[in-house]
Amino acid sequence: MPVSVMIKAFVIWLCILALAVGNGILREAVLMPHLAQSAAYVLSGLLLCAVVIAAAYVWLPWLRVDSPFRLWLVGLFWLMLTLVFEFGFGLWQGKSWAVLMQAYTFKGGNLWPLVLAVTAAAPYIAARLRGLV
């Protein structure tokens, strides 16, 4: 994949990261006080999936990738960046591997595994929605 596409994909991922942090703040400040924990996690997870697809949809023309293979590469790149960030940040905070791995279950309404799958597929999904593939 060309370096320019990788750089653009990284910039888009940084925007997605900022939106994900905003989603977490919304979950903790608004959803958790008014909903059961499991409902707040489900709603937050679904919202984050929609946000990731919307971000891919909005920025796809700037990315200028229309090959299905390259779209999947971008999605896998976003997935890799997300996992590196999540594990790196968690370890930096002193969390154990056992605690970090709890996020990769569907316990208590946690949809994080679904969010990761959507992150990997988002560029391809956005291209399909735009009729590019």
Secondary structure, DSSP 4 states (H G I P E B T S, - for coil): --HHHHHHHHHHHHHHHHHHHHHHHHIIIIIHHHS-HHHHHHHHHHHHHHHHHHHHHHHHHHHT---HHHHHHHHHHHHHHHHHHHHHHHHHTT--HHHHHHTTS-GGG--HHHHHHHHHHHHHHHHHHTT--
